[in-house]
Protein backbone atom coordinates (compact mmCIF):
# COMPACT_ATOMS: atom_id res chain seq x y z
CA UNK A 1 0.00 0.00 0.00
CA UNK A 2 1.38 3.39 -1.02
CA UNK A 3 1.08 6.05 1.65
CA UNK A 4 1.84 9.74 1.72
CA UNK A 5 5.12 8.96 3.45
CA UNK A 6 6.16 6.72 0.56
CA UNK A 7 5.36 9.44 -1.96
CA UNK A 8 7.19 12.07 0.09
CA UNK A 9 10.24 9.85 0.54
CA UNK A 10 10.30 9.02 -3.18
CA UNK A 11 10.04 12.66 -4.20
CA UNK A 12 12.75 13.65 -1.71
CA UNK A 13 15.06 10.87 -2.88
CA UNK A 14 14.59 11.67 -6.56
CA UNK A 15 15.06 15.35 -5.75
CA UNK A 16 18.36 14.58 -4.04
CA UNK A 17 19.61 12.63 -7.05
CA UNK A 18 18.39 15.37 -9.39
CA UNK A 19 20.19 18.09 -7.44
CA UNK A 20 23.40 16.04 -7.44
CA UNK A 21 23.21 15.57 -11.22
CA UNK A 22 22.43 19.26 -11.73
CA UNK A 23 25.45 20.28 -9.64
CA UNK A 24 27.68 17.95 -11.65
CA UNK A 25 26.46 19.47 -14.92
CA UNK A 26 27.24 22.97 -13.58
CA UNK A 27 30.69 21.75 -12.44
CA UNK A 28 29.83 22.65 -8.84
CA UNK A 29 30.10 19.08 -7.55
CA UNK A 30 32.78 16.53 -8.32
CA UNK A 31 31.50 13.37 -9.99
CA UNK A 32 33.08 11.27 -7.21
CA UNK A 33 30.88 12.95 -4.59
CA UNK A 34 27.82 12.91 -6.84
CA UNK A 35 28.14 9.14 -7.23
CA UNK A 36 27.93 8.84 -3.46
CA UNK A 37 24.66 10.78 -3.36
CA UNK A 38 23.22 8.91 -6.32
CA UNK A 39 24.12 5.55 -4.76
CA UNK A 40 22.48 6.69 -1.53
CA UNK A 41 19.37 7.74 -3.48
CA UNK A 42 19.17 4.40 -5.27
CA UNK A 43 19.49 2.50 -2.00
CA UNK A 44 16.74 4.65 -0.49
CA UNK A 45 14.50 3.94 -3.48
CA UNK A 46 15.08 0.21 -2.96
CA UNK A 47 14.10 0.54 0.72
CA UNK A 48 11.02 2.57 -0.25
CA UNK A 49 9.99 0.03 -2.90
CA UNK A 50 10.63 -2.97 -0.64
CA UNK A 51 9.93 -1.95 2.98
CA UNK A 52 10.43 -5.55 4.09
CA UNK A 53 14.17 -5.10 3.54
CA UNK A 54 14.28 -2.61 6.38
CA UNK A 55 12.52 -5.12 8.65
CA UNK A 56 15.09 -7.77 7.73
CA UNK A 57 17.97 -5.35 8.31
CA UNK A 58 16.54 -4.50 11.73
CA UNK A 59 16.28 -8.19 12.57
CA UNK A 60 19.86 -8.85 11.42
CA UNK A 61 21.11 -5.95 13.55
CA UNK A 62 19.01 -7.13 16.53
CA UNK A 63 17.06 -3.87 16.54
CA UNK A 64 13.41 -4.04 17.59
CA UNK A 65 12.05 -1.13 15.55
CA UNK A 66 12.80 -0.83 11.82
CA UNK A 67 12.76 2.98 12.16
CA UNK A 68 15.62 2.70 14.66
CA UNK A 69 17.52 0.57 12.17
CA UNK A 70 16.97 3.27 9.54
CA UNK A 71 18.39 5.92 11.89
CA UNK A 72 21.34 3.67 12.71
CA UNK A 73 22.11 3.00 9.05
CA UNK A 74 21.72 6.72 8.34
CA UNK A 75 24.22 7.47 11.09
CA UNK A 76 26.69 5.01 9.55
CA UNK A 77 26.29 6.60 6.12
CA UNK A 78 26.79 10.10 7.52
CA UNK A 79 29.83 8.91 9.46
CA UNK A 80 31.32 7.49 6.25
CA UNK A 81 30.64 10.77 4.42
CA UNK A 82 32.29 12.82 7.16
CA UNK A 83 35.30 10.49 7.23
CA UNK A 84 35.71 10.67 3.45
CA UNK A 85 35.41 14.48 3.44
CA UNK A 86 37.93 14.75 6.29
CA UNK A 87 40.34 12.70 4.20
CA UNK A 88 39.80 14.99 1.20
CA UNK A 89 40.29 18.13 3.30
CA UNK A 90 43.53 16.77 4.78
CA UNK A 91 44.85 15.98 1.33
CA UNK A 92 43.96 19.45 0.07
CA UNK A 93 45.58 21.07 3.11
CA UNK A 94 48.87 19.27 2.42
CA UNK A 95 48.70 20.29 -1.25
CA UNK A 96 48.00 23.92 -0.30
CA UNK A 97 50.93 23.97 2.10
CA UNK A 98 53.25 22.62 -0.60
CA UNK A 99 52.06 25.25 -3.07
CA UNK A 100 52.55 28.03 -0.50
CA UNK A 101 56.12 26.87 0.13
CA UNK A 102 56.86 26.77 -3.60
CA UNK A 103 55.45 30.28 -4.04
CA UNK A 104 57.60 31.54 -1.17
CA UNK A 105 60.71 30.06 -2.77
CA UNK A 106 59.84 31.60 -6.13
CA UNK A 107 59.26 35.01 -4.52
CA UNK A 108 62.62 34.78 -2.81
CA UNK A 109 64.24 33.97 -6.13
CA UNK A 110 62.53 36.92 -7.85
CA UNK A 111 63.55 39.29 -5.06
CA UNK A 112 67.13 38.02 -5.29
CA UNK A 113 67.16 38.63 -9.06
CA UNK A 114 65.71 42.12 -8.57
CA UNK A 115 68.35 42.99 -5.96
CA UNK A 116 71.31 41.59 -7.81
CA UNK A 117 70.12 42.67 -11.25
CA UNK A 118 71.07 39.60 -13.22
CA UNK A 119 69.78 36.18 -14.03
CA UNK A 120 69.82 33.57 -11.27
CA UNK A 121 72.47 30.90 -11.10
CA UNK A 122 71.54 28.08 -13.53
CA UNK A 123 72.52 25.51 -10.90
CA UNK A 124 70.14 27.05 -8.35
CA UNK A 125 67.27 24.85 -9.51
CA UNK A 126 69.37 21.73 -8.97
CA UNK A 127 70.41 22.86 -5.48
CA UNK A 128 66.88 23.82 -4.41
CA UNK A 129 65.37 21.18 -2.11
CA UNK A 130 62.42 19.34 -3.56
CA UNK A 131 59.13 19.88 -1.71
CA UNK A 132 56.46 17.23 -1.97
Backbone as CSV, one residue per row, in Angstrom:
resi,resn,N_x,N_y,N_z,CA_x,CA_y,CA_z,C_x,C_y,C_z
1,UNK,0.845,-1.170,0.000,0.000,0.000,0.000,0.895,1.240,0.000
2,UNK,0.600,2.158,-0.903,1.382,3.388,-1.020,0.749,4.444,-0.127
3,UNK,1.556,5.010,0.738,1.082,6.052,1.646,1.714,7.378,1.259
4,UNK,1.264,8.420,1.943,1.839,9.744,1.720,3.319,9.786,2.070
5,UNK,3.710,9.000,3.065,5.123,8.958,3.454,5.969,8.347,2.342
6,UNK,5.435,7.324,1.677,6.160,6.716,0.562,6.355,7.721,-0.573
7,UNK,5.294,8.447,-0.878,5.359,9.437,-1.961,6.360,10.534,-1.588
8,UNK,6.280,11.018,-0.354,7.187,12.074,0.093,8.638,11.593,0.081
9,UNK,8.884,10.393,0.541,10.239,9.849,0.543,10.757,9.661,-0.881
10,UNK,9.900,9.207,-1.779,10.303,9.019,-3.175,10.638,10.351,-3.830
11,UNK,9.787,11.343,-3.624,10.039,12.664,-4.201,11.330,13.256,-3.629
12,UNK,11.526,13.132,-2.338,12.755,13.652,-1.710,14.001,12.949,-2.215
13,UNK,13.916,11.645,-2.389,15.057,10.870,-2.878,15.380,11.214,-4.322
14,UNK,14.352,11.287,-5.164,14.585,11.671,-6.557,15.073,13.107,-6.662
15,UNK,14.584,13.967,-5.780,15.061,15.353,-5.750,16.536,15.427,-5.385
16,UNK,16.958,14.614,-4.431,18.362,14.584,-4.040,19.244,14.154,-5.201
17,UNK,18.849,13.100,-5.891,19.614,12.627,-7.050,19.615,13.681,-8.159
18,UNK,18.482,14.327,-8.362,18.389,15.368,-9.386,19.284,16.555,-9.084
19,UNK,19.319,16.979,-7.829,20.187,18.095,-7.440,21.654,17.708,-7.628
20,UNK,22.011,16.498,-7.259,23.399,16.038,-7.437,23.781,16.064,-8.915
21,UNK,22.925,15.559,-9.777,23.211,15.570,-11.216,23.295,16.991,-11.761
22,UNK,22.418,17.864,-11.305,22.434,19.257,-11.735,23.740,19.935,-11.332
23,UNK,24.200,19.679,-10.111,25.446,20.279,-9.645,26.653,19.747,-10.415
24,UNK,26.594,18.496,-10.832,27.677,17.947,-11.652,27.688,18.626,-13.019
25,UNK,26.533,18.813,-13.601,26.456,19.466,-14.916,26.960,20.897,-14.866
26,UNK,26.759,21.576,-13.736,27.238,22.966,-13.577,28.682,23.017,-13.093
27,UNK,29.316,21.858,-12.928,30.685,21.746,-12.441,30.836,22.312,-11.025
28,UNK,29.785,22.209,-10.239,29.827,22.649,-8.843,30.071,21.492,-7.885
29,UNK,29.918,20.274,-8.368,30.104,19.083,-7.546,30.918,18.075,-8.339
30,UNK,31.928,17.531,-7.696,32.777,16.534,-8.317,31.962,15.255,-8.548
31,UNK,32.235,14.583,-9.646,31.497,13.369,-9.991,31.654,12.315,-8.896
32,UNK,32.835,12.258,-8.275,33.078,11.270,-7.215,32.090,11.450,-6.064
33,UNK,31.825,12.692,-5.688,30.883,12.946,-4.593,29.444,12.761,-5.056
34,UNK,29.173,13.095,-6.309,27.816,12.912,-6.839,27.446,11.432,-6.871
35,UNK,28.410,10.584,-7.197,28.139,9.144,-7.233,27.727,8.637,-5.851
36,UNK,28.319,9.207,-4.821,27.932,8.838,-3.458,26.459,9.161,-3.206
37,UNK,26.042,10.377,-3.584,24.659,10.782,-3.358,23.684,9.999,-4.229
38,UNK,24.090,9.694,-5.440,23.217,8.914,-6.317,23.084,7.485,-5.803
39,UNK,24.186,6.897,-5.333,24.117,5.546,-4.755,23.226,5.537,-3.517
40,UNK,23.339,6.573,-2.706,22.481,6.688,-1.526,21.012,6.814,-1.939
41,UNK,20.747,7.583,-2.991,19.374,7.738,-3.481,18.819,6.414,-4.008
42,UNK,19.629,5.686,-4.738,19.173,4.397,-5.273,18.870,3.430,-4.138
43,UNK,19.752,3.406,-3.129,19.495,2.501,-2.001,18.227,2.909,-1.245
44,UNK,17.977,4.199,-1.134,16.735,4.645,-0.486,15.514,4.260,-1.309
45,UNK,15.616,4.360,-2.634,14.496,3.942,-3.478,14.222,2.456,-3.331
46,UNK,15.264,1.651,-3.175,15.078,0.215,-2.958,14.356,-0.025,-1.637
47,UNK,14.756,0.707,-0.585,14.102,0.545,0.719,12.646,1.014,0.659
48,UNK,12.400,2.081,-0.108,11.018,2.570,-0.252,10.176,1.557,-1.020
49,UNK,10.742,0.981,-2.076,9.994,0.030,-2.899,9.764,-1.296,-2.178
50,UNK,10.731,-1.694,-1.354,10.627,-2.967,-0.635,10.831,-2.727,0.859
51,UNK,9.785,-2.271,1.557,9.933,-1.947,2.981,10.294,-3.161,3.842
52,UNK,10.068,-4.357,3.346,10.428,-5.552,4.093,11.938,-5.682,4.287
53,UNK,12.717,-5.068,3.400,14.173,-5.102,3.542,14.620,-4.404,4.822
54,UNK,13.938,-3.331,5.153,14.278,-2.607,6.382,13.955,-3.470,7.605
55,UNK,12.852,-4.203,7.553,12.519,-5.125,8.650,13.594,-6.200,8.802
56,UNK,14.045,-6.745,7.672,15.094,-7.766,7.727,16.405,-7.196,8.255
57,UNK,16.735,-5.982,7.824,17.970,-5.350,8.309,17.887,-5.125,9.810
58,UNK,16.723,-4.703,10.291,16.545,-4.500,11.734,16.704,-5.821,12.486
59,UNK,16.152,-6.878,11.933,16.278,-8.187,12.572,17.738,-8.644,12.593
60,UNK,18.451,-8.458,11.484,19.858,-8.852,11.423,20.712,-8.064,12.419
61,UNK,20.350,-6.799,12.620,21.109,-5.951,13.546,20.603,-6.070,14.984
62,UNK,19.628,-6.934,15.210,19.010,-7.126,16.533,18.414,-5.825,17.064
63,UNK,17.741,-5.111,16.174,17.060,-3.869,16.537,15.565,-4.134,16.461
64,UNK,14.838,-3.725,17.500,13.414,-4.037,17.587,12.603,-3.269,16.548
65,UNK,12.830,-1.969,16.456,12.046,-1.126,15.552,12.789,-0.889,14.240
66,UNK,12.151,-1.105,13.110,12.798,-0.829,11.820,13.196,0.645,11.660
67,UNK,12.418,1.556,12.243,12.761,2.984,12.160,14.097,3.258,12.858
68,UNK,14.340,2.558,13.978,15.620,2.701,14.662,16.767,2.179,13.801
69,UNK,16.502,1.106,13.077,17.519,0.568,12.167,17.824,1.579,11.062
70,UNK,16.778,2.252,10.568,16.969,3.272,9.540,17.835,4.412,10.068
71,UNK,17.578,4.860,11.295,18.395,5.919,11.886,19.837,5.449,12.090
72,UNK,20.006,4.206,12.515,21.344,3.669,12.714,22.112,3.600,11.393
73,UNK,21.464,3.081,10.362,22.109,3.002,9.052,22.395,4.399,8.500
74,UNK,21.481,5.325,8.741,21.721,6.717,8.338,22.928,7.309,9.044
75,UNK,23.056,7.001,10.323,24.217,7.467,11.088,25.505,6.903,10.494
76,UNK,25.499,5.622,10.138,26.691,5.009,9.548,27.049,5.659,8.212
77,UNK,26.045,5.959,7.405,26.285,6.604,6.116,26.862,7.997,6.333
78,UNK,26.282,8.755,7.248,26.793,10.101,7.524,28.204,10.056,8.095
79,UNK,28.485,9.062,8.917,29.831,8.906,9.458,30.825,8.637,8.327
80,UNK,30.441,7.787,7.382,31.320,7.488,6.245,31.551,8.732,5.390
81,UNK,30.506,9.538,5.199,30.644,10.770,4.417,31.592,11.736,5.113
82,UNK,31.423,11.911,6.408,32.293,12.815,7.160,33.733,12.328,7.125
83,UNK,33.942,11.040,7.273,35.295,10.490,7.228,35.935,10.716,5.860
84,UNK,35.182,10.484,4.795,35.707,10.673,3.451,36.020,12.139,3.191
85,UNK,35.160,13.046,3.632,35.405,14.476,3.438,36.585,14.954,4.277
86,UNK,36.765,14.403,5.468,37.927,14.751,6.286,39.210,14.328,5.591
87,UNK,39.192,13.165,4.956,40.344,12.702,4.199,40.645,13.658,3.050
88,UNK,39.610,14.074,2.328,39.800,14.985,1.196,40.340,16.334,1.666
89,UNK,39.829,16.843,2.779,40.292,18.127,3.304,41.753,18.035,3.729
90,UNK,42.137,16.948,4.365,43.529,16.767,4.785,44.459,16.748,3.577
91,UNK,44.045,16.056,2.543,44.849,15.976,1.331,44.998,17.359,0.696
92,UNK,43.908,18.110,0.639,43.961,19.454,0.069,44.814,20.395,0.917
93,UNK,44.765,20.233,2.231,45.581,21.069,3.109,47.064,20.827,2.859
94,UNK,47.461,19.581,2.707,48.865,19.271,2.419,49.282,19.852,1.067
95,UNK,48.403,19.749,0.086,48.699,20.286,-1.245,48.825,21.817,-1.185
96,UNK,47.954,22.472,-0.442,47.998,23.922,-0.299,49.285,24.367,0.388
97,UNK,49.686,23.642,1.409,50.930,23.970,2.102,52.119,23.856,1.160
98,UNK,52.165,22.807,0.365,53.247,22.619,-0.599,53.281,23.763,-1.605
99,UNK,52.120,24.141,-2.116,52.057,25.246,-3.070,52.511,26.560,-2.434
100,UNK,52.129,26.806,-1.191,52.551,28.027,-0.504,54.062,28.062,-0.328
101,UNK,54.664,26.925,-0.018,56.119,26.873,0.131,56.813,27.113,-1.202
102,UNK,56.270,26.549,-2.277,56.863,26.768,-3.595,56.749,28.228,-4.009
103,UNK,55.615,28.863,-3.727,55.446,30.283,-4.043,56.435,31.125,-3.247
104,UNK,56.638,30.796,-1.983,57.596,31.544,-1.165,59.002,31.423,-1.735
105,UNK,59.388,30.230,-2.172,60.710,30.058,-2.768,60.851,30.844,-4.075
106,UNK,59.803,30.839,-4.885,59.842,31.600,-6.134,59.909,33.098,-5.875
107,UNK,59.185,33.585,-4.880,59.257,35.010,-4.523,60.656,35.382,-4.061
108,UNK,61.263,34.532,-3.273,62.624,34.781,-2.812,63.574,34.850,-3.993
109,UNK,63.389,33.958,-4.951,64.245,33.966,-6.128,64.048,35.234,-6.943
110,UNK,62.810,35.681,-7.104,62.528,36.916,-7.849,63.122,38.115,-7.124
111,UNK,62.978,38.179,-5.820,63.553,39.286,-5.058,65.073,39.291,-5.164
112,UNK,65.675,38.122,-5.161,67.127,38.023,-5.295,67.560,38.534,-6.667
113,UNK,66.846,38.162,-7.707,67.160,38.626,-9.063,66.987,40.139,-9.139
114,UNK,65.940,40.677,-8.540,65.711,42.122,-8.568,66.824,42.868,-7.845
115,UNK,67.277,42.334,-6.716,68.346,42.991,-5.956,69.677,42.917,-6.677
116,UNK,70.001,41.779,-7.193,71.309,41.587,-7.814,71.324,42.169,-9.222
117,UNK,70.220,42.084,-9.934,70.123,42.672,-11.252,70.600,41.785,-12.373
118,UNK,70.690,40.521,-12.152,71.068,39.604,-13.221,70.281,38.307,-13.074
119,UNK,70.488,37.444,-14.031,69.780,36.178,-14.035,70.260,35.295,-12.879
120,UNK,69.393,34.459,-12.359,69.815,33.569,-11.275,70.813,32.530,-11.766
121,UNK,71.494,31.945,-10.829,72.468,30.897,-11.101,71.752,29.714,-11.748
122,UNK,72.237,29.200,-12.893,71.542,28.075,-13.533,71.550,26.813,-12.688
123,UNK,72.471,26.684,-11.763,72.519,25.510,-10.901,71.617,25.656,-9.673
124,UNK,70.981,26.820,-9.530,70.139,27.051,-8.349,68.963,26.078,-8.306
125,UNK,68.406,25.780,-9.464,67.267,24.853,-9.512,67.684,23.464,-9.026
126,UNK,68.880,23.043,-9.387,69.366,21.732,-8.966,69.630,21.701,-7.470
127,UNK,70.075,22.822,-6.898,70.410,22.857,-5.478,69.179,23.076,-4.584
128,UNK,68.078,23.542,-5.194,66.883,23.823,-4.414,66.295,22.498,-3.913
129,UNK,65.960,22.426,-2.616,65.372,21.176,-2.113,63.991,20.949,-2.722
130,UNK,63.705,19.702,-3.010,62.418,19.336,-3.565,61.383,19.255,-2.452
131,UNK,60.215,19.875,-2.683,59.128,19.881,-1.712,57.998,19.038,-2.285
132,UNK,57.533,18.118,-1.512,56.457,17.233,-1.970,55.230,17.452,-1.175
